[in-house]
């Protein structure tokens, strides 16, 4: 294993893609209706009574009863009150293995003591925010620039979404070009312009309810793993204002749900250089999870801009940032000043770079490096995926399990493996219907995992952390086995 990175063996992309193609060609396999009913009545209704009562009250004042998109809603959201290491605890006292990991940022495990102690000390001395410069702003920025060779300058922002928004504006100022190209299916936050082609390649603006169509006039998508498609659109854009930036999730759309060929990122970099577009790496998930130098270090790529989030604040709020080369980052200079030599991108955020987030982020990154948490997380993920693959084979299921380091995928329905071809519009209603049905069954699988004491991301993705140890693995796999035993082809 390469000592620098979480990925020991890059997945066989052709094999995984073939397996996913086969998965979506079959009828849906999911937890049996009678088993789902048993989980609902015997676990959720009887063992999660406090959660159920609280959510019923919350629904009166919170839309849907919860504030976060990653919260499970079937049969009702569970209310958690404690996170520690590899475990979560709900208000009814039930314990769960935490493979959501707050959506990915807690590589050390939840609420590590070393980080918590430094946060407490800062709160006693300074408080969470002043709106002015603090020493840890510099310390965190310096740490990031030391780890990422392409990041010569860094600016903290409030979230990954804000960092993506800033990247669009900076790219347009730096290149004087207009268009933004993004990989189809990739998620770069929920801002208007980048809510294009999300979840399903070819979806265009169909997943962006509430966003006027004209907003996407200068945003396009290209198909994952298709360099010809990308170059074709770069060429067309030369006649229509040029391409300011190509946005990419380096392990593939939706954190590698549709994995990319090993050489793809390097080829995209070459095309960006050829056509004068900036390469923007969205490392919200991969940054400090694939390696201390991110996915770009693993793939040997030097993007012009890098988007940060998740782990950047160690699981604390305010986790967002944009880094890159000096000639590009100069458009993000901040502060109150007189006449500038160049235009500055319109960005802001009262709580961006607050002392609390910066100290938590700095200490977290130092601890990740000191404890080799990235490598430990990846090693455990390798064993977890190998165990899941054995169970899939044992029960002769069409499911697909693979990982890119500590980013694990357990695809049971393949909802995000579909794509839309606007040249064949008669197929679109059927595809949208299939993805809707499969997402529902993905949620049912997620509910079954939850009832077995396993919290996942949307029932199809799992993040590991350094808090996981080998002695936990047999118990974890036995819980997955209980679900797989109760899975069948739906009529």
C-alpha positions as CSV (number, residue, x, y, z in Angstrom):
1,X,0.0,0.0,0.0
2,X,1.2,3.5,-0.8
3,X,1.9,5.0,2.6
4,X,0.6,8.4,1.5
5,X,-2.9,7.5,0.5
6,X,-6.1,5.7,1.6
7,X,-6.4,3.9,-1.8
8,X,-4.5,0.6,-1.8
9,X,-5.8,-0.6,-5.1
10,X,-7.8,1.6,-7.5
11,X,-11.1,-0.1,-8.4
12,X,-11.3,-1.9,-11.7
13,X,-13.5,0.7,-13.3
14,X,-14.6,-1.4,-16.4
15,X,-15.6,-4.3,-14.1
16,X,-17.5,-2.0,-11.7
17,X,-19.3,-0.2,-14.5
18,X,-20.2,-3.6,-16.1
19,X,-21.7,-4.7,-12.8
20,X,-23.6,-1.5,-12.4
21,X,-24.9,-1.8,-16.0
22,X,-26.1,-5.3,-15.1
23,X,-27.7,-4.1,-11.8
24,X,-30.0,-1.5,-13.5
25,X,-30.9,-3.9,-16.3
26,X,-32.5,-6.2,-13.7
27,X,-35.8,-5.9,-11.7
28,X,-35.3,-4.1,-8.4
29,X,-34.0,-6.2,-5.5
30,X,-34.7,-4.8,-2.0
31,X,-35.7,-5.8,1.5
32,X,-38.8,-7.9,1.4
33,X,-42.0,-6.1,2.2
34,X,-42.8,-8.4,5.1
35,X,-39.3,-7.9,6.5
36,X,-39.6,-4.1,6.1
37,X,-42.9,-4.2,7.9
38,X,-41.2,-6.1,10.8
39,X,-38.4,-3.6,11.0
40,X,-41.0,-0.8,11.1
41,X,-43.1,-2.3,13.8
42,X,-40.6,-4.2,15.9
43,X,-37.7,-1.8,15.8
44,X,-38.8,1.7,14.8
45,X,-42.2,1.8,16.5
46,X,-41.1,-0.1,19.7
47,X,-37.5,0.9,20.2
48,X,-37.5,4.4,18.8
49,X,-40.6,5.8,20.5
50,X,-38.9,9.0,21.7
51,X,-37.6,9.8,18.2
52,X,-41.1,9.2,16.8
53,X,-42.8,11.5,19.3
54,X,-40.2,14.2,18.8
55,X,-40.4,14.1,15.0
56,X,-44.2,14.4,15.1
57,X,-43.8,17.6,17.1
58,X,-41.0,18.9,14.9
59,X,-43.0,18.4,11.7
60,X,-45.3,21.2,12.9
61,X,-42.6,23.8,12.6
62,X,-39.8,22.2,10.5
63,X,-40.6,21.1,6.9
64,X,-40.4,17.3,6.9
65,X,-39.4,17.4,10.5
66,X,-35.6,17.6,9.9
67,X,-33.2,20.2,8.7
68,X,-30.6,18.1,6.9
69,X,-30.9,16.4,3.5
70,X,-28.9,13.4,4.7
71,X,-31.4,12.5,7.4
72,X,-33.4,9.4,6.8
73,X,-37.2,9.8,6.5
74,X,-38.4,6.2,6.5
75,X,-40.4,5.4,8.4
76,X,-39.5,8.5,10.4
77,X,-36.2,10.3,11.1
78,X,-34.2,9.1,14.2
79,X,-33.1,11.8,16.7
80,X,-29.5,11.4,17.8
81,X,-27.9,12.9,20.9
82,X,-24.4,11.5,21.1
83,X,-21.6,10.9,18.6
84,X,-18.3,9.3,19.8
85,X,-15.7,7.6,17.7
86,X,-17.3,5.0,15.4
87,X,-20.7,5.2,17.1
88,X,-23.9,7.2,17.2
89,X,-26.5,7.0,20.0
90,X,-30.1,8.0,19.6
91,X,-32.4,9.6,22.3
92,X,-33.9,6.1,23.0
93,X,-30.5,4.8,23.9
94,X,-29.9,2.7,20.8
95,X,-26.3,2.5,19.5
96,X,-25.3,2.5,15.8
97,X,-22.2,2.0,13.8
98,X,-21.7,5.4,12.1
99,X,-20.9,5.1,8.4
100,X,-22.5,8.4,7.6
101,X,-19.7,10.2,9.5
102,X,-21.6,13.5,9.3
103,X,-21.5,13.2,5.5
104,X,-17.8,12.6,5.4
105,X,-15.8,15.1,7.5
106,X,-15.0,13.0,10.6
107,X,-11.9,11.0,9.5
108,X,-10.6,10.8,13.0
109,X,-14.0,9.5,14.2
110,X,-16.7,11.7,15.8
111,X,-15.9,14.2,18.5
112,X,-12.2,13.4,19.1
113,X,-10.8,14.5,22.4
114,X,-7.7,16.2,21.0
115,X,-9.8,18.5,18.8
116,X,-12.5,19.1,21.5
117,X,-9.9,20.2,24.1
118,X,-8.5,22.9,21.8
119,X,-11.9,24.1,20.8
120,X,-12.9,24.5,24.5
121,X,-9.7,26.4,25.2
122,X,-10.4,28.8,22.3
123,X,-14.0,29.3,23.4
124,X,-12.8,30.3,26.9
125,X,-10.3,32.8,25.5
126,X,-11.8,34.2,22.4
127,X,-15.3,33.0,21.7
128,X,-16.5,31.5,18.4
129,X,-16.2,34.6,16.2
130,X,-14.9,38.1,16.2
131,X,-15.2,39.1,12.5
132,X,-11.6,40.1,12.6
133,X,-8.3,38.3,11.9
134,X,-7.2,35.4,14.1
135,X,-4.0,33.5,14.3
136,X,-5.6,30.2,13.4
137,X,-6.8,31.6,10.1
138,X,-3.2,31.8,9.1
139,X,-2.3,28.4,10.7
140,X,-5.1,26.5,8.9
141,X,-4.3,28.3,5.5
142,X,-0.6,27.5,5.9
143,X,-1.3,23.9,6.7
144,X,-3.5,23.5,3.6
145,X,-0.8,25.2,1.3
146,X,1.9,22.9,2.8
147,X,-0.2,19.8,1.9
148,X,-1.4,20.7,-1.5
149,X,1.3,21.7,-4.0
150,X,-1.2,23.4,-6.3
151,X,-2.6,25.6,-3.5
152,X,-0.3,28.6,-3.2
153,X,-3.0,30.7,-1.6
154,X,-6.1,29.7,0.4
155,X,-9.3,31.5,1.5
156,X,-11.7,30.1,4.0
157,X,-15.5,30.3,3.3
158,X,-18.6,29.1,5.0
159,X,-19.3,25.8,3.1
160,X,-18.4,23.8,0.1
161,X,-21.3,25.3,-1.8
162,X,-19.9,28.8,-1.1
163,X,-16.5,27.7,-2.3
164,X,-18.0,26.4,-5.5
165,X,-19.8,29.6,-6.1
166,X,-16.6,31.6,-5.5
167,X,-14.7,29.3,-7.9
168,X,-17.1,30.1,-10.7
169,X,-16.7,33.9,-10.2
170,X,-12.9,33.7,-9.8
171,X,-12.6,31.5,-13.0
172,X,-14.6,34.0,-15.1
173,X,-12.5,36.9,-13.8
174,X,-9.2,35.1,-14.3
175,X,-9.9,33.8,-17.9
176,X,-12.3,36.5,-19.1
177,X,-14.4,33.5,-20.4
178,X,-18.0,32.9,-19.8
179,X,-19.0,29.2,-19.8
180,X,-18.7,26.6,-17.0
181,X,-18.4,22.9,-17.9
182,X,-19.2,20.3,-15.2
183,X,-19.2,16.6,-15.1
184,X,-22.7,15.2,-15.5
185,X,-24.1,13.7,-12.3
186,X,-21.6,15.5,-10.1
187,X,-22.7,17.6,-7.1
188,X,-21.0,20.9,-6.5
189,X,-23.3,22.4,-3.9
190,X,-26.8,23.8,-4.4
191,X,-26.1,27.2,-5.9
192,X,-28.2,28.1,-8.9
193,X,-25.7,27.8,-11.7
194,X,-24.2,24.5,-10.5
195,X,-27.5,22.8,-9.8
196,X,-27.2,21.6,-13.4
197,X,-26.8,18.0,-14.4
198,X,-26.8,16.7,-10.8
199,X,-27.3,13.1,-9.7
200,X,-27.9,11.7,-13.2
201,X,-25.7,12.5,-16.2
202,X,-27.8,14.3,-18.8
203,X,-30.4,15.5,-16.3
204,X,-29.7,19.1,-17.2
205,X,-31.9,21.3,-15.0
206,X,-34.6,18.6,-14.3
207,X,-33.3,18.1,-10.7
208,X,-33.1,21.9,-9.9
209,X,-36.6,22.7,-8.8
210,X,-37.0,26.5,-8.1
211,X,-34.1,27.5,-10.4
212,X,-35.2,29.5,-13.6
213,X,-34.0,27.8,-16.8
214,X,-32.2,30.9,-18.1
215,X,-29.7,30.6,-15.2
216,X,-28.1,27.6,-17.0
217,X,-27.5,29.5,-20.2
218,X,-23.7,29.4,-19.6
219,X,-23.5,26.1,-17.7
220,X,-23.1,22.7,-19.6
221,X,-22.3,19.1,-18.6
222,X,-20.1,16.5,-20.1
223,X,-20.5,12.7,-19.7
224,X,-18.2,11.0,-17.1
225,X,-15.3,9.1,-18.6
226,X,-16.0,10.6,-22.0
227,X,-13.1,12.8,-23.2
228,X,-14.5,13.2,-26.6
229,X,-17.7,14.7,-25.2
230,X,-15.7,17.1,-23.1
231,X,-13.5,18.2,-26.0
232,X,-16.4,18.6,-28.3
233,X,-18.0,21.0,-25.8
234,X,-14.8,22.9,-25.2
235,X,-14.5,23.4,-29.0
236,X,-18.1,24.7,-29.3
237,X,-17.6,27.1,-26.4
238,X,-14.6,28.7,-28.2
239,X,-17.2,30.2,-30.5
240,X,-19.5,31.3,-27.7
241,X,-17.5,33.1,-25.0
242,X,-15.0,30.4,-24.2
243,X,-14.8,28.1,-21.2
244,X,-13.9,29.6,-17.8
245,X,-13.6,26.4,-15.9
246,X,-14.1,22.6,-16.0
247,X,-15.4,21.4,-12.6
248,X,-14.8,17.8,-11.6
249,X,-15.2,15.4,-8.7
250,X,-11.9,13.6,-9.1
251,X,-13.1,10.1,-8.1
252,X,-16.3,10.5,-10.1
253,X,-19.8,12.0,-9.7
254,X,-21.4,11.8,-6.3
255,X,-18.1,10.8,-4.6
256,X,-17.3,8.1,-7.1
257,X,-20.7,6.5,-7.4
258,X,-19.9,6.3,-11.1
259,X,-16.1,5.7,-10.9
260,X,-13.7,7.4,-13.3
261,X,-10.8,5.7,-15.3
262,X,-7.5,6.1,-13.5
263,X,-6.1,8.3,-16.3
264,X,-9.2,10.4,-16.8
265,X,-8.3,13.4,-14.5
266,X,-4.9,13.8,-16.1
267,X,-6.5,13.8,-19.6
268,X,-9.0,16.4,-18.4
269,X,-6.1,18.6,-17.2
270,X,-4.5,18.4,-20.6
271,X,-7.7,19.4,-22.3
272,X,-8.1,22.4,-20.0
273,X,-4.6,23.6,-20.8
274,X,-5.3,23.1,-24.6
275,X,-8.5,25.2,-24.5
276,X,-7.6,27.8,-21.9
277,X,-10.0,26.7,-19.2
278,X,-9.2,26.5,-15.5
279,X,-9.3,23.0,-14.0
280,X,-11.4,23.1,-10.8
281,X,-11.0,20.1,-8.5
282,X,-13.9,19.7,-6.0
283,X,-12.1,18.0,-3.1
284,X,-14.9,18.6,-0.6
285,X,-15.0,14.8,0.0
286,X,-11.6,13.7,-1.2
287,X,-9.5,16.4,0.4
288,X,-7.7,14.9,3.4
289,X,-9.7,11.7,3.0
290,X,-7.8,10.2,0.0
291,X,-4.6,11.6,1.2
292,X,-3.0,14.7,2.9
293,X,-2.5,16.0,-0.7
294,X,-6.0,15.0,-1.7
295,X,-7.1,13.2,-4.8
296,X,-4.9,15.5,-6.9
297,X,-1.9,14.1,-5.1
298,X,-3.0,10.6,-5.9
299,X,-3.8,11.2,-9.5
300,X,-0.7,13.5,-10.1
301,X,-2.8,16.5,-11.3
302,X,-2.2,20.2,-10.6
303,X,-5.6,22.0,-10.8
304,X,-5.9,25.7,-10.9
305,X,-8.5,25.9,-8.2
306,X,-9.3,23.4,-5.4
307,X,-12.6,23.4,-3.5
308,X,-12.5,22.4,0.2
309,X,-15.2,21.5,2.7
310,X,-16.2,18.6,5.0
311,X,-13.0,17.8,7.0
312,X,-11.6,21.3,6.6
313,X,-13.2,22.3,9.9
314,X,-12.9,18.9,11.5
315,X,-16.7,18.3,11.6
316,X,-17.4,21.7,13.0
317,X,-19.5,24.3,11.1
318,X,-18.0,26.7,8.6
319,X,-16.3,24.0,6.6
320,X,-15.5,25.6,3.2
321,X,-12.6,27.1,1.4
322,X,-11.0,27.8,-2.0
323,X,-7.4,27.4,-2.8
324,X,-5.3,27.7,-5.9
325,X,-2.5,29.4,-7.8
326,X,-1.5,32.9,-6.9
327,X,-2.4,34.4,-10.3
328,X,-5.9,33.1,-10.0
329,X,-6.4,33.5,-6.2
330,X,-5.6,37.2,-6.4
331,X,-9.2,37.8,-7.4
332,X,-10.2,36.7,-3.9
333,X,-8.3,39.3,-1.9
334,X,-10.5,40.6,0.9
335,X,-10.7,43.4,3.4
336,X,-11.7,47.1,3.1
337,X,-9.3,48.9,0.7
338,X,-9.3,51.6,-1.8
339,X,-8.7,51.2,-5.5
340,X,-7.6,47.7,-6.5
341,X,-5.3,46.8,-9.5
342,X,-7.9,44.2,-10.5
343,X,-11.5,43.3,-10.0
344,X,-12.3,41.2,-6.9
345,X,-14.8,38.4,-7.0
346,X,-18.0,39.1,-5.0
347,X,-17.7,36.7,-2.0
348,X,-18.4,37.1,1.7
349,X,-19.7,35.4,4.8
350,X,-19.8,36.9,8.3
351,X,-19.0,33.5,9.9
352,X,-16.3,32.4,7.3
353,X,-12.9,31.7,8.9
354,X,-14.3,32.1,12.4
355,X,-11.7,31.1,15.1
356,X,-13.7,28.1,16.2
357,X,-13.8,26.5,12.7
358,X,-10.2,27.4,12.1
359,X,-8.8,25.9,15.3
360,X,-10.9,22.8,14.9
361,X,-9.7,22.4,11.3
362,X,-6.1,23.0,12.0
363,X,-5.9,20.6,15.0
364,X,-7.9,18.0,13.0
365,X,-5.5,18.1,10.0
366,X,-2.5,17.9,12.3
367,X,-4.0,14.9,14.1
368,X,-5.0,13.1,10.9
369,X,-1.4,13.4,9.7
370,X,0.1,12.4,13.1
371,X,-2.1,9.3,13.6
372,X,-2.1,8.2,9.9
373,X,-5.9,8.3,10.1
374,X,-6.3,8.4,6.3
375,X,-4.4,5.2,5.8
376,X,-6.2,3.5,8.7
377,X,-9.6,4.5,7.3
378,X,-8.7,3.1,3.9
379,X,-7.4,-0.2,5.3
380,X,-10.6,-0.8,7.2
381,X,-12.7,0.1,4.2
382,X,-10.8,-2.5,2.1
383,X,-11.7,-5.2,4.6
384,X,-15.3,-4.0,4.9
385,X,-15.8,-4.1,1.1
386,X,-14.2,-7.5,0.8
387,X,-16.6,-8.8,3.5
388,X,-19.6,-7.2,1.8
389,X,-18.6,-8.7,-1.5
390,X,-18.5,-12.2,0.1
391,X,-22.0,-11.7,1.5
392,X,-23.3,-10.6,-1.9
393,X,-21.8,-13.7,-3.5
394,X,-23.1,-15.9,-0.7
395,X,-26.7,-14.7,-1.2
396,X,-26.4,-14.5,-5.0
397,X,-27.5,-10.8,-5.0
398,X,-26.9,-8.4,-7.9
399,X,-25.5,-5.8,-5.6
400,X,-22.2,-4.0,-6.3
401,X,-19.7,-3.1,-3.6
402,X,-16.5,-1.1,-4.2
403,X,-14.4,1.6,-2.6
404,X,-12.0,4.4,-3.3
405,X,-10.0,4.3,-0.1
406,X,-12.4,5.2,2.8
407,X,-15.2,6.1,0.4
408,X,-17.3,3.0,0.1
409,X,-20.2,2.2,-2.2
410,X,-22.9,-0.5,-1.7
411,X,-25.1,-0.2,-4.7
412,X,-28.3,-2.2,-4.3
413,X,-30.5,-0.4,-6.9
414,X,-28.1,1.7,-9.0
415,X,-30.4,4.7,-9.0
416,X,-27.6,7.1,-9.9
417,X,-26.2,4.8,-12.7
418,X,-28.9,5.9,-15.1
419,X,-28.3,8.6,-17.6
420,X,-30.5,10.7,-19.9
421,X,-30.0,11.0,-23.6
422,X,-31.9,14.0,-25.0
423,X,-31.5,12.6,-28.5
424,X,-34.0,9.9,-27.3
425,X,-36.7,11.9,-25.5
426,X,-39.1,9.0,-25.5
427,X,-36.9,7.2,-23.0
428,X,-36.8,10.0,-20.5
429,X,-40.1,9.4,-18.6
430,X,-39.2,5.8,-18.1
431,X,-35.8,6.6,-16.8
432,X,-37.2,9.2,-14.3
433,X,-39.8,6.7,-13.2
434,X,-37.1,4.0,-12.6
435,X,-34.9,6.3,-10.7
436,X,-37.8,7.4,-8.5
437,X,-38.8,3.7,-7.8
438,X,-35.2,2.8,-7.1
439,X,-34.6,5.7,-4.7
440,X,-37.6,4.6,-2.7
441,X,-36.1,1.1,-2.4
442,X,-32.7,2.5,-1.6
443,X,-34.4,4.3,1.3
444,X,-36.1,1.0,2.4
445,X,-32.7,-0.6,2.4
446,X,-31.3,2.2,4.5
447,X,-34.1,1.8,7.0
448,X,-33.3,-1.9,7.3
449,X,-29.6,-1.1,7.9
450,X,-30.6,1.5,10.5
451,X,-32.8,-1.1,12.3
452,X,-29.8,-3.4,12.4
453,X,-27.7,-0.7,14.0
454,X,-25.9,0.7,10.9
455,X,-26.2,4.3,9.7
456,X,-25.3,4.8,6.1
457,X,-25.5,7.7,3.7
458,X,-28.7,7.3,1.7
459,X,-28.5,3.5,2.0
460,X,-25.8,3.3,-0.6
461,X,-22.6,5.0,0.6
462,X,-20.5,4.4,3.6
463,X,-17.5,6.5,5.0
464,X,-15.0,4.8,7.3
465,X,-12.9,6.6,9.9
466,X,-9.8,5.8,11.9
467,X,-12.1,5.0,14.9
468,X,-13.0,1.7,13.3
469,X,-11.0,-1.3,14.4
470,X,-10.7,-4.8,13.0
471,X,-12.5,-6.4,16.0
472,X,-15.7,-4.5,15.0
473,X,-15.8,-6.0,11.5
474,X,-17.5,-9.4,12.3
475,X,-20.3,-7.7,14.1
476,X,-20.8,-5.1,11.3
477,X,-20.9,-7.8,8.7
478,X,-23.3,-9.9,10.7
479,X,-25.7,-6.9,10.7
480,X,-25.5,-6.5,6.9
481,X,-26.0,-10.3,6.6
482,X,-29.3,-9.9,8.5
483,X,-30.5,-7.5,5.9
484,X,-29.2,-9.4,2.9
485,X,-31.0,-12.6,4.2
486,X,-34.2,-10.6,4.0
487,X,-33.7,-9.3,0.5
488,X,-35.5,-10.5,-2.6
489,X,-36.5,-9.5,-6.2
490,X,-39.5,-7.3,-6.1
491,X,-42.3,-8.2,-8.5
